[in-house]
Amino acid sequence: MYKTGETVRYWGVKTGGLTWLSSEAMIGKVIDWQREKQSYKIEGQSGTIQDVPERLIDGDCEVKSG
């Protein structure tokens, strides 16, 4: 399980009942866990909030600045 505020890498999002996969990893911060959906709310780098199934999260990643 990931903690609120943790930076993670993820490979897709769920929108309108469909799961969209990405060939490139996206990076965002965990803002909430949804137990009933087995997914996390993640704020992406663009500031958008995404619903990400737990199985599409790669785990903790270190974001390097500059």
PDB file of N, CA, C, O and CB in Angstrom:
ATOM      1  N   MET A   1       0.836  -1.174   0.000  1.00  0.00           N
ATOM      2  CA  MET A   1       0.000   0.000   0.000  1.00  0.00           C
ATOM      3  C   MET A   1       0.889   1.248   0.000  1.00  0.00           C
ATOM      4  O   MET A   1       1.938   1.278   0.643  1.00  0.00           O
ATOM      5  CB  MET A   1      -0.955  -0.008   1.216  1.00  0.00           C
ATOM      6  N   TYR A   2       0.455   2.256  -0.721  1.00  0.00           N
ATOM      7  CA  TYR A   2       1.214   3.502  -0.837  1.00  0.00           C
ATOM      8  C   TYR A   2       0.639   4.548   0.108  1.00  0.00           C
ATOM      9  O   TYR A   2      -0.557   4.542   0.398  1.00  0.00           O
ATOM     10  CB  TYR A   2       1.199   4.023  -2.294  1.00  0.00           C
ATOM     11  N   LYS A   3       1.483   5.433   0.581  1.00  0.00           N
ATOM     12  CA  LYS A   3       1.080   6.463   1.536  1.00  0.00           C
ATOM     13  C   LYS A   3       0.702   7.752   0.811  1.00  0.00           C
ATOM     14  O   LYS A   3       1.206   8.039  -0.274  1.00  0.00           O
ATOM     15  CB  LYS A   3       2.208   6.732   2.544  1.00  0.00           C
ATOM     16  N   THR A   4      -0.186   8.517   1.421  1.00  0.00           N
ATOM     17  CA  THR A   4      -0.550   9.828   0.899  1.00  0.00           C
ATOM     18  C   THR A   4       0.702  10.692   0.815  1.00  0.00           C
ATOM     19  O   THR A   4       1.487  10.759   1.762  1.00  0.00           O
ATOM     20  CB  THR A   4      -1.634  10.504   1.787  1.00  0.00           C
ATOM     21  N   GLY A   5       0.881  11.351  -0.325  1.00  0.00           N
ATOM     22  CA  GLY A   5       2.043  12.201  -0.541  1.00  0.00           C
ATOM     23  C   GLY A   5       3.214  11.493  -1.192  1.00  0.00           C
ATOM     24  O   GLY A   5       4.167  12.137  -1.631  1.00  0.00           O
ATOM     25  N   GLU A   6       3.150  10.163  -1.258  1.00  0.00           N
ATOM     26  CA  GLU A   6       4.237   9.392  -1.866  1.00  0.00           C
ATOM     27  C   GLU A   6       4.240   9.580  -3.385  1.00  0.00           C
ATOM     28  O   GLU A   6       3.181   9.580  -4.013  1.00  0.00           O
ATOM     29  CB  GLU A   6       4.104   7.892  -1.510  1.00  0.00           C
ATOM     30  N   THR A   7       5.418   9.738  -3.970  1.00  0.00           N
ATOM     31  CA  THR A   7       5.554   9.867  -5.414  1.00  0.00           C
ATOM     32  C   THR A   7       5.691   8.478  -6.011  1.00  0.00           C
ATOM     33  O   THR A   7       6.532   7.687  -5.584  1.00  0.00           O
ATOM     34  CB  THR A   7       6.772  10.760  -5.790  1.00  0.00           C
ATOM     35  N   VAL A   8       4.849   8.185  -7.011  1.00  0.00           N
ATOM     36  CA  VAL A   8       4.851   6.864  -7.637  1.00  0.00           C
ATOM     37  C   VAL A   8       4.888   6.986  -9.152  1.00  0.00           C
ATOM     38  O   VAL A   8       4.600   8.041  -9.718  1.00  0.00           O
ATOM     39  CB  VAL A   8       3.621   6.058  -7.203  1.00  0.00           C
ATOM     40  N   ARG A   9       5.250   5.884  -9.790  1.00  0.00           N
ATOM     41  CA  ARG A   9       5.233   5.778 -11.252  1.00  0.00           C
ATOM     42  C   ARG A   9       4.045   4.877 -11.587  1.00  0.00           C
ATOM     43  O   ARG A   9       3.841   3.844 -10.949  1.00  0.00           O
ATOM     44  CB  ARG A   9       6.611   5.196 -11.837  1.00  0.00           C
ATOM     45  N   TYR A  10       3.262   5.281 -12.597  1.00  0.00           N
ATOM     46  CA  TYR A  10       2.103   4.472 -12.967  1.00  0.00           C
ATOM     47  C   TYR A  10       1.993   4.366 -14.486  1.00  0.00           C
ATOM     48  O   TYR A  10       2.527   5.196 -15.221  1.00  0.00           O
ATOM     49  CB  TYR A  10       0.810   5.072 -12.375  1.00  0.00           C
ATOM     50  N   TRP A  11       1.292   3.331 -14.938  1.00  0.00           N
ATOM     51  CA  TRP A  11       1.278   2.955 -16.354  1.00  0.00           C
ATOM     52  C   TRP A  11      -0.101   3.040 -17.004  1.00  0.00           C
ATOM     53  O   TRP A  11      -0.311   2.471 -18.075  1.00  0.00           O
ATOM     54  CB  TRP A  11       1.803   1.562 -16.503  1.00  0.00           C
ATOM     55  N   GLY A  12      -1.015   3.722 -16.392  1.00  0.00           N
ATOM     56  CA  GLY A  12      -2.336   3.863 -16.986  1.00  0.00           C
ATOM     57  C   GLY A  12      -3.301   4.479 -15.994  1.00  0.00           C
ATOM     58  O   GLY A  12      -2.971   4.677 -14.825  1.00  0.00           O
ATOM     59  N   VAL A  13      -4.502   4.781 -16.476  1.00  0.00           N
ATOM     60  CA  VAL A  13      -5.543   5.377 -15.644  1.00  0.00           C
ATOM     61  C   VAL A  13      -6.881   4.736 -15.988  1.00  0.00           C
ATOM     62  O   VAL A  13      -7.035   4.099 -17.030  1.00  0.00           O
ATOM     63  CB  VAL A  13      -5.603   6.919 -15.839  1.00  0.00           C
ATOM     64  N   LYS A  14      -7.837   4.918 -15.097  1.00  0.00           N
ATOM     65  CA  LYS A  14      -9.187   4.407 -15.336  1.00  0.00           C
ATOM     66  C   LYS A  14     -10.124   5.597 -15.495  1.00  0.00           C
ATOM     67  O   LYS A  14     -10.186   6.471 -14.630  1.00  0.00           O
ATOM     68  CB  LYS A  14      -9.660   3.468 -14.170  1.00  0.00           C
ATOM     69  N   THR A  15     -10.852   5.622 -16.607  1.00  0.00           N
ATOM     70  CA  THR A  15     -11.770   6.714 -16.906  1.00  0.00           C
ATOM     71  C   THR A  15     -13.066   6.148 -17.468  1.00  0.00           C
ATOM     72  O   THR A  15     -13.050   5.399 -18.444  1.00  0.00           O
ATOM     73  CB  THR A  15     -11.135   7.715 -17.900  1.00  0.00           C
ATOM     74  N   GLY A  16     -14.174   6.502 -16.856  1.00  0.00           N
ATOM     75  CA  GLY A  16     -15.469   6.068 -17.361  1.00  0.00           C
ATOM     76  C   GLY A  16     -15.608   4.556 -17.489  1.00  0.00           C
ATOM     77  O   GLY A  16     -16.248   4.071 -18.422  1.00  0.00           O
ATOM     78  N   GLY A  17     -15.026   3.817 -16.573  1.00  0.00           N
ATOM     79  CA  GLY A  17     -15.131   2.364 -16.593  1.00  0.00           C
ATOM     80  C   GLY A  17     -14.115   1.661 -17.473  1.00  0.00           C
ATOM     81  O   GLY A  17     -14.037   0.433 -17.460  1.00  0.00           O
ATOM     82  N   LEU A  18     -13.331   2.417 -18.243  1.00  0.00           N
ATOM     83  CA  LEU A  18     -12.310   1.834 -19.112  1.00  0.00           C
ATOM     84  C   LEU A  18     -10.927   2.127 -18.554  1.00  0.00           C
ATOM     85  O   LEU A  18     -10.697   3.185 -17.968  1.00  0.00           O
ATOM     86  CB  LEU A  18     -12.435   2.377 -20.550  1.00  0.00           C
ATOM     87  N   THR A  19     -10.012   1.191 -18.735  1.00  0.00           N
ATOM     88  CA  THR A  19      -8.638   1.393 -18.307  1.00  0.00           C
ATOM     89  C   THR A  19      -7.797   1.717 -19.526  1.00  0.00           C
ATOM     90  O   THR A  19      -7.787   0.965 -20.500  1.00  0.00           O
ATOM     91  CB  THR A  19      -8.087   0.147 -17.567  1.00  0.00           C
ATOM     92  N   TRP A  20      -7.093   2.836 -19.471  1.00  0.00           N
ATOM     93  CA  TRP A  20      -6.223   3.280 -20.557  1.00  0.00           C
ATOM     94  C   TRP A  20      -4.782   3.034 -20.136  1.00  0.00           C
ATOM     95  O   TRP A  20      -4.332   3.537 -19.107  1.00  0.00           O
ATOM     96  CB  TRP A  20      -6.460   4.790 -20.903  1.00  0.00           C
ATOM     97  N   LEU A  21      -4.067   2.262 -20.932  1.00  0.00           N
ATOM     98  CA  LEU A  21      -2.682   1.946 -20.622  1.00  0.00           C
ATOM     99  C   LEU A  21      -1.738   2.876 -21.375  1.00  0.00           C
ATOM    100  O   LEU A  21      -2.065   3.368 -22.455  1.00  0.00           O
ATOM    101  CB  LEU A  21      -2.376   0.485 -20.963  1.00  0.00           C
ATOM    102  N   SER A  22      -0.581   3.106 -20.801  1.00  0.00           N
ATOM    103  CA  SER A  22       0.428   3.964 -21.411  1.00  0.00           C
ATOM    104  C   SER A  22       1.703   3.173 -21.634  1.00  0.00           C
ATOM    105  O   SER A  22       2.067   2.337 -20.808  1.00  0.00           O
ATOM    106  CB  SER A  22       0.705   5.200 -20.535  1.00  0.00           C
ATOM    107  N   SER A  23       2.383   3.427 -22.738  1.00  0.00           N
ATOM    108  CA  SER A  23       3.651   2.750 -23.009  1.00  0.00           C
ATOM    109  C   SER A  23       4.795   3.431 -22.265  1.00  0.00           C
ATOM    110  O   SER A  23       5.890   2.880 -22.153  1.00  0.00           O
ATOM    111  CB  SER A  23       3.939   2.728 -24.522  1.00  0.00           C
ATOM    112  N   GLU A  24       4.535   4.628 -21.760  1.00  0.00           N
ATOM    113  CA  GLU A  24       5.538   5.350 -20.977  1.00  0.00           C
ATOM    114  C   GLU A  24       4.999   5.586 -19.578  1.00  0.00           C
ATOM    115  O   GLU A  24       3.813   5.858 -19.392  1.00  0.00           O
ATOM    116  CB  GLU A  24       5.919   6.696 -21.653  1.00  0.00           C
ATOM    117  N   ALA A  25       5.877   5.479 -18.609  1.00  0.00           N
ATOM    118  CA  ALA A  25       5.465   5.687 -17.224  1.00  0.00           C
ATOM    119  C   ALA A  25       5.130   7.147 -16.971  1.00  0.00           C
ATOM    120  O   ALA A  25       5.775   8.052 -17.502  1.00  0.00           O
ATOM    121  CB  ALA A  25       6.561   5.225 -16.263  1.00  0.00           C
ATOM    122  N   MET A  26       4.113   7.359 -16.153  1.00  0.00           N
ATOM    123  CA  MET A  26       3.745   8.687 -15.703  1.00  0.00           C
ATOM    124  C   MET A  26       4.118   8.776 -14.228  1.00  0.00           C
ATOM    125  O   MET A  26       4.213   7.753 -13.549  1.00  0.00           O
ATOM    126  CB  MET A  26       2.217   8.979 -15.937  1.00  0.00           C
ATOM    127  N   ILE A  27       4.326   9.972 -13.736  1.00  0.00           N
ATOM    128  CA  ILE A  27       4.723  10.158 -12.346  1.00  0.00           C
ATOM    129  C   ILE A  27       3.723  11.082 -11.668  1.00  0.00           C
ATOM    130  O   ILE A  27       3.303  12.089 -12.238  1.00  0.00           O
ATOM    131  CB  ILE A  27       6.164  10.733 -12.245  1.00  0.00           C
ATOM    132  N   GLY A  28       3.350  10.730 -10.456  1.00  0.00           N
ATOM    133  CA  GLY A  28       2.426  11.563  -9.707  1.00  0.00           C
ATOM    134  C   GLY A  28       2.502  11.280  -8.224  1.00  0.00           C
ATOM    135  O   GLY A  28       3.245  10.405  -7.780  1.00  0.00           O
ATOM    136  N   LYS A  29       1.710  12.044  -7.449  1.00  0.00           N
ATOM    137  CA  LYS A  29       1.678  11.879  -5.998  1.00  0.00           C
ATOM    138  C   LYS A  29       0.342  11.295  -5.571  1.00  0.00           C
ATOM    139  O   LYS A  29      -0.713  11.709  -6.052  1.00  0.00           O
ATOM    140  CB  LYS A  29       1.929  13.223  -5.287  1.00  0.00           C
ATOM    141  N   VAL A  30       0.397  10.339  -4.670  1.00  0.00           N
ATOM    142  CA  VAL A  30      -0.799   9.708  -4.127  1.00  0.00           C
ATOM    143  C   VAL A  30      -1.531  10.721  -3.252  1.00  0.00           C
ATOM    144  O   VAL A  30      -0.930  11.346  -2.378  1.00  0.00           O
ATOM    145  CB  VAL A  30      -0.442   8.424  -3.316  1.00  0.00           C
ATOM    146  N   ILE A  31      -2.839  10.881  -3.495  1.00  0.00           N
ATOM    147  CA  ILE A  31      -3.622  11.775  -2.647  1.00  0.00           C
ATOM    148  C   ILE A  31      -4.722  11.043  -1.886  1.00  0.00           C
ATOM    149  O   ILE A  31      -5.255  11.571  -0.910  1.00  0.00           O
ATOM    150  CB  ILE A  31      -4.230  12.875  -3.483  1.00  0.00           C
ATOM    151  N   ASP A  32      -5.073   9.810  -2.330  1.00  0.00           N
ATOM    152  CA  ASP A  32      -6.134   9.066  -1.634  1.00  0.00           C
ATOM    153  C   ASP A  32      -6.145   7.614  -2.086  1.00  0.00           C
ATOM    154  O   ASP A  32      -5.761   7.305  -3.213  1.00  0.00           O
ATOM    155  CB  ASP A  32      -7.516   9.712  -1.887  1.00  0.00           C
ATOM    156  N   TRP A  33      -6.588   6.722  -1.201  1.00  0.00           N
ATOM    157  CA  TRP A  33      -6.768   5.296  -1.495  1.00  0.00           C
ATOM    158  C   TRP A  33      -8.251   4.994  -1.485  1.00  0.00           C
ATOM    159  O   TRP A  33      -8.954   5.384  -0.552  1.00  0.00           O
ATOM    160  CB  TRP A  33      -6.008   4.393  -0.467  1.00  0.00           C
ATOM    161  N   GLN A  34      -8.747   4.297  -2.521  1.00  0.00           N
ATOM    162  CA  GLN A  34     -10.158   3.935  -2.609  1.00  0.00           C
ATOM    163  C   GLN A  34     -10.265   2.415  -2.481  1.00  0.00           C
ATOM    164  O   GLN A  34     -10.153   1.682  -3.464  1.00  0.00           O
ATOM    165  CB  GLN A  34     -10.796   4.440  -3.956  1.00  0.00           C
ATOM    166  N   ARG A  35     -10.482   1.968  -1.262  1.00  0.00           N
ATOM    167  CA  ARG A  35     -10.494   0.536  -0.973  1.00  0.00           C
ATOM    168  C   ARG A  35     -11.492  -0.241  -1.826  1.00  0.00           C
ATOM    169  O   ARG A  35     -11.157  -1.290  -2.375  1.00  0.00           O
ATOM    170  CB  ARG A  35     -10.805   0.318   0.481  1.00  0.00           C
ATOM    171  N   GLU A  36     -12.719   0.272  -1.937  1.00  0.00           N
ATOM    172  CA  GLU A  36     -13.761  -0.452  -2.674  1.00  0.00           C
ATOM    173  C   GLU A  36     -13.434  -0.598  -4.155  1.00  0.00           C
ATOM    174  O   GLU A  36     -13.887  -1.546  -4.797  1.00  0.00           O
ATOM    175  CB  GLU A  36     -15.093   0.255  -2.518  1.00  0.00           C
ATOM    176  N   LYS A  37     -12.659   0.322  -4.699  1.00  0.00           N
ATOM    177  CA  LYS A  37     -12.279   0.266  -6.119  1.00  0.00           C
ATOM    178  C   LYS A  37     -10.888  -0.325  -6.329  1.00  0.00           C
ATOM    179  O   LYS A  37     -10.475  -0.548  -7.467  1.00  0.00           O
ATOM    180  CB  LYS A  37     -12.333   1.659  -6.727  1.00  0.00           C
ATOM    181  N   GLN A  38     -10.162  -0.581  -5.238  1.00  0.00           N
ATOM    182  CA  GLN A  38      -8.773  -1.050  -5.314  1.00  0.00           C
ATOM    183  C   GLN A  38      -7.941  -0.124  -6.204  1.00  0.00           C
ATOM    184  O   GLN A  38      -7.169  -0.576  -7.049  1.00  0.00           O
ATOM    185  CB  GLN A  38      -8.717  -2.501  -5.853  1.00  0.00           C
ATOM    186  N   SER A  39      -8.118   1.176  -5.993  1.00  0.00           N
ATOM    187  CA  SER A  39      -7.388   2.145  -6.803  1.00  0.00           C
ATOM    188  C   SER A  39      -6.988   3.356  -5.960  1.00  0.00           C
ATOM    189  O   SER A  39      -7.466   3.551  -4.842  1.00  0.00           O
ATOM    190  CB  SER A  39      -8.236   2.588  -8.008  1.00  0.00           C
ATOM    191  N   TYR A  40      -6.113   4.144  -6.526  1.00  0.00           N
ATOM    192  CA  TYR A  40      -5.613   5.343  -5.866  1.00  0.00           C
ATOM    193  C   TYR A  40      -6.005   6.566  -6.675  1.00  0.00           C
ATOM    194  O   TYR A  40      -6.121   6.504  -7.899  1.00  0.00           O
ATOM    195  CB  TYR A  40      -4.082   5.278  -5.683  1.00  0.00           C
ATOM    196  N   LYS A  41      -6.208   7.678  -5.980  1.00  0.00           N
ATOM    197  CA  LYS A  41      -6.339   8.970  -6.635  1.00  0.00           C
ATOM    198  C   LYS A  41      -4.931   9.535  -6.662  1.00  0.00           C
ATOM    199  O   LYS A  41      -4.290   9.672  -5.620  1.00  0.00           O
ATOM    200  CB  LYS A  41      -7.371   9.938  -5.889  1.00  0.00           C
ATOM    201  N   ILE A  42      -4.452   9.861  -7.845  1.00  0.00           N
ATOM    202  CA  ILE A  42      -3.091  10.367  -7.998  1.00  0.00           C
ATOM    203  C   ILE A  42      -3.125  11.691  -8.740  1.00  0.00           C
ATOM    204  O   ILE A  42      -3.817  11.840  -9.747  1.00  0.00           O
ATOM    205  CB  ILE A  42      -2.200   9.347  -8.744  1.00  0.00           C
ATOM    206  N   GLU A  43      -2.368  12.646  -8.226  1.00  0.00           N
ATOM    207  CA  GLU A  43      -2.230  13.932  -8.894  1.00  0.00           C
ATOM    208  C   GLU A  43      -1.017  13.854  -9.807  1.00  0.00           C
ATOM    209  O   GLU A  43       0.116  13.700  -9.351  1.00  0.00           O
ATOM    210  CB  GLU A  43      -2.093  15.105  -7.864  1.00  0.00           C
ATOM    211  N   GLY A  44      -1.277  13.964 -11.112  1.00  0.00           N
ATOM    212  CA  GLY A  44      -0.206  13.892 -12.087  1.00  0.00           C
ATOM    213  C   GLY A  44       0.618  15.169 -12.115  1.00  0.00           C
ATOM    214  O   GLY A  44       0.280  16.152 -11.455  1.00  0.00           O
ATOM    215  N   GLN A  45       1.689  15.151 -12.875  1.00  0.00           N
ATOM    216  CA  GLN A  45       2.580  16.308 -12.960  1.00  0.00           C
ATOM    217  C   GLN A  45       1.901  17.535 -13.539  1.00  0.00           C
ATOM    218  O   GLN A  45       2.311  18.662 -13.260  1.00  0.00           O
ATOM    219  CB  GLN A  45       3.783  15.968 -13.791  1.00  0.00           C
ATOM    220  N   SER A  46       0.860  17.328 -14.347  1.00  0.00           N
ATOM    221  CA  SER A  46       0.139  18.455 -14.927  1.00  0.00           C
ATOM    222  C   SER A  46      -0.885  19.044 -13.959  1.00  0.00           C
ATOM    223  O   SER A  46      -1.491  20.079 -14.237  1.00  0.00           O
ATOM    224  CB  SER A  46      -0.551  18.024 -16.205  1.00  0.00           C
ATOM    225  N   GLY A  47      -1.075  18.367 -12.808  1.00  0.00           N
ATOM    226  CA  GLY A  47      -2.037  18.840 -11.821  1.00  0.00           C
ATOM    227  C   GLY A  47      -3.385  18.155 -11.907  1.00  0.00           C
ATOM    228  O   GLY A  47      -4.248  18.392 -11.061  1.00  0.00           O
ATOM    229  N   THR A  48      -3.589  17.309 -12.908  1.00  0.00           N
ATOM    230  CA  THR A  48      -4.859  16.598 -13.027  1.00  0.00           C
ATOM    231  C   THR A  48      -4.904  15.429 -12.041  1.00  0.00           C
ATOM    232  O   THR A  48      -3.879  14.828 -11.718  1.00  0.00           O
ATOM    233  CB  THR A  48      -5.067  16.094 -14.473  1.00  0.00           C
ATOM    234  N   ILE A  49      -6.108  15.123 -11.575  1.00  0.00           N
ATOM    235  CA  ILE A  49      -6.318  14.016 -10.650  1.00  0.00           C
ATOM    236  C   ILE A  49      -6.772  12.799 -11.455  1.00  0.00           C
ATOM    237  O   ILE A  49      -7.726  12.873 -12.228  1.00  0.00           O
ATOM    238  CB  ILE A  49      -7.368  14.387  -9.545  1.00  0.00           C
ATOM    239  N   GLN A  50      -6.076  11.682 -11.264  1.00  0.00           N
ATOM    240  CA  GLN A  50      -6.360  10.462 -12.009  1.00  0.00           C
ATOM    241  C   GLN A  50      -6.764   9.343 -11.050  1.00  0.00           C
ATOM    242  O   GLN A  50      -6.290   9.285  -9.915  1.00  0.00           O
ATOM    243  CB  GLN A  50      -5.134  10.039 -12.848  1.00  0.00           C
ATOM    244  N   ASP A  51      -7.643   8.461 -11.516  1.00  0.00           N
ATOM    245  CA  ASP A  51      -8.018   7.254 -10.797  1.00  0.00           C
ATOM    246  C   ASP A  51      -7.123   6.146 -11.356  1.00  0.00           C
ATOM    247  O   ASP A  51      -7.256   5.782 -12.524  1.00  0.00           O
ATOM    248  CB  ASP A  51      -9.571   6.914 -10.958  1.00  0.00           C
ATOM    249  N   VAL A  52      -6.218   5.606 -10.543  1.00  0.00           N
ATOM    250  CA  VAL A  52      -5.235   4.633 -11.023  1.00  0.00           C
ATOM    251  C   VAL A  52      -5.399   3.314 -10.277  1.00  0.00           C
ATOM    252  O   VAL A  52      -5.221   3.267  -9.060  1.00  0.00           O
ATOM    253  CB  VAL A  52      -3.797   5.175 -10.850  1.00  0.00           C
ATOM    254  N   PRO A  53      -5.740   2.230 -11.001  1.00  0.00           N
ATOM    255  CA  PRO A  53      -5.833   0.916 -10.354  1.00  0.00           C
ATOM    256  C   PRO A  53      -4.490   0.528  -9.734  1.00  0.00           C
ATOM    257  O   PRO A  53      -3.430   0.785 -10.306  1.00  0.00           O
ATOM    258  CB  PRO A  53      -6.284  -0.161 -11.372  1.00  0.00           C
ATOM    259  N   GLU A  54      -4.553  -0.090  -8.566  1.00  0.00           N
ATOM    260  CA  GLU A  54      -3.336  -0.445  -7.832  1.00  0.00           C
ATOM    261  C   GLU A  54      -2.370  -1.270  -8.678  1.00  0.00           C
ATOM    262  O   GLU A  54      -1.157  -1.101  -8.559  1.00  0.00           O
ATOM    263  CB  GLU A  54      -3.695  -1.213  -6.572  1.00  0.00           C
ATOM    264  N   ARG A  55      -2.871  -2.143  -9.512  1.00  0.00           N
ATOM    265  CA  ARG A  55      -2.016  -3.016 -10.319  1.00  0.00           C
ATOM    266  C   ARG A  55      -1.198  -2.271 -11.371  1.00  0.00           C
ATOM    267  O   ARG A  55      -0.243  -2.824 -11.916  1.00  0.00           O
ATOM    268  CB  ARG A  55      -2.858  -4.054 -10.995  1.00  0.00           C
ATOM    269  N   LEU A  56      -1.565  -1.023 -11.661  1.00  0.00           N
ATOM    270  CA  LEU A  56      -0.832  -0.239 -12.659  1.00  0.00           C
ATOM    271  C   LEU A  56       0.221   0.674 -12.047  1.00  0.00           C
ATOM    272  O   LEU A  56       0.870   1.448 -12.750  1.00  0.00           O
ATOM    273  CB  LEU A  56      -1.795   0.586 -13.466  1.00  0.00           C
ATOM    274  N   ILE A  57       0.384   0.576 -10.730  1.00  0.00           N
ATOM    275  CA  ILE A  57       1.393   1.414 -10.063  1.00  0.00           C
ATOM    276  C   ILE A  57       2.662   0.617  -9.887  1.00  0.00           C
ATOM    277  O   ILE A  57       2.654  -0.499  -9.367  1.00  0.00           O
ATOM    278  CB  ILE A  57       0.884   1.930  -8.692  1.00  0.00           C
ATOM    279  N   ASP A  58       3.748   1.207 -10.328  1.00  0.00           N
ATOM    280  CA  ASP A  58       5.060   0.568 -10.314  1.00  0.00           C
ATOM    281  C   ASP A  58       5.753   0.709  -8.977  1.00  0.00           C
ATOM    282  O   ASP A  58       6.639  -0.081  -8.650  1.00  0.00           O
ATOM    283  CB  ASP A  58       5.930   1.146 -11.393  1.00  0.00           C
ATOM    284  N   GLY A  59       5.368   1.686  -8.215  1.00  0.00           N
ATOM    285  CA  GLY A  59       5.964   1.858  -6.900  1.00  0.00           C
ATOM    286  C   GLY A  59       6.675   3.174  -6.726  1.00  0.00           C
ATOM    287  O   GLY A  59       6.628   4.061  -7.579  1.00  0.00           O
ATOM    288  N   ASP A  60       7.327   3.269  -5.605  1.00  0.00           N
ATOM    289  CA  ASP A  60       8.021   4.492  -5.220  1.00  0.00           C
ATOM    290  C   ASP A  60       9.087   4.829  -6.242  1.00  0.00           C
ATOM    291  O   ASP A  60       9.814   3.949  -6.703  1.00  0.00           O
ATOM    292  CB  ASP A  60       8.644   4.352  -3.825  1.00  0.00           C
ATOM    293  N   CYS A  61       9.180   6.081  -6.590  1.00  0.00           N
ATOM    294  CA  CYS A  61      10.239   6.503  -7.517  1.00  0.00           C
ATOM    295  C   CYS A  61      10.821   7.817  -7.030  1.00  0.00           C
ATOM    296  O   CYS A  61      10.158   8.605  -6.356  1.00  0.00           O
ATOM    297  CB  CYS A  61       9.696   6.648  -8.975  1.00  0.00           C
ATOM    298  N   GLU A  62      12.028   8.022  -7.375  1.00  0.00           N
ATOM    299  CA  GLU A  62      12.721   9.238  -6.967  1.00  0.00           C
ATOM    300  C   GLU A  62      12.665  10.223  -8.123  1.00  0.00           C
ATOM    301  O   GLU A  62      13.129   9.914  -9.220  1.00  0.00           O
ATOM    302  CB  GLU A  62      14.199   8.942  -6.547  1.00  0.00           C
ATOM    303  N   VAL A  63      12.110  11.393  -7.894  1.00  0.00           N
ATOM    304  CA  VAL A  63      12.007  12.409  -8.936  1.00  0.00           C
ATOM    305  C   VAL A  63      13.200  13.339  -8.773  1.00  0.00           C
ATOM    306  O   VAL A  63      13.400  13.948  -7.722  1.00  0.00           O
ATOM    307  CB  VAL A  63      10.643  13.198  -8.853  1.00  0.00           C
ATOM    308  N   LYS A  64      13.978  13.431  -9.831  1.00  0.00           N
ATOM    309  CA  LYS A  64      15.169  14.283  -9.803  1.00  0.00           C
ATOM    310  C   LYS A  64      14.821  15.650 -10.377  1.00  0.00           C
ATOM    311  O   LYS A  64      14.193  15.748 -11.432  1.00  0.00           O
ATOM    312  CB  LYS A  64      16.342  13.634 -10.599  1.00  0.00           C
ATOM    313  N   SER A  65      15.221  16.678  -9.695  1.00  0.00           N
ATOM    314  CA  SER A  65      14.914  18.030 -10.187  1.00  0.00           C
ATOM    315  C   SER A  65      16.100  18.605 -10.947  1.00  0.00           C
ATOM    316  O   SER A  65      17.255  18.245 -10.717  1.00  0.00           O
ATOM    317  CB  SER A  65      14.533  18.962  -9.019  1.00  0.00           C
ATOM    318  N   GLY A  66      15.768  19.518 -11.868  1.00  0.00           N
ATOM    319  CA  GLY A  66      16.739  20.312 -12.584  1.00  0.00           C
ATOM    320  C   GLY A  66      17.611  19.590 -13.489  1.00  0.00           C
ATOM    321  O   GLY A  66      18.466  20.195 -14.136  1.00  0.00           O
TER     322      GLY A  66
END
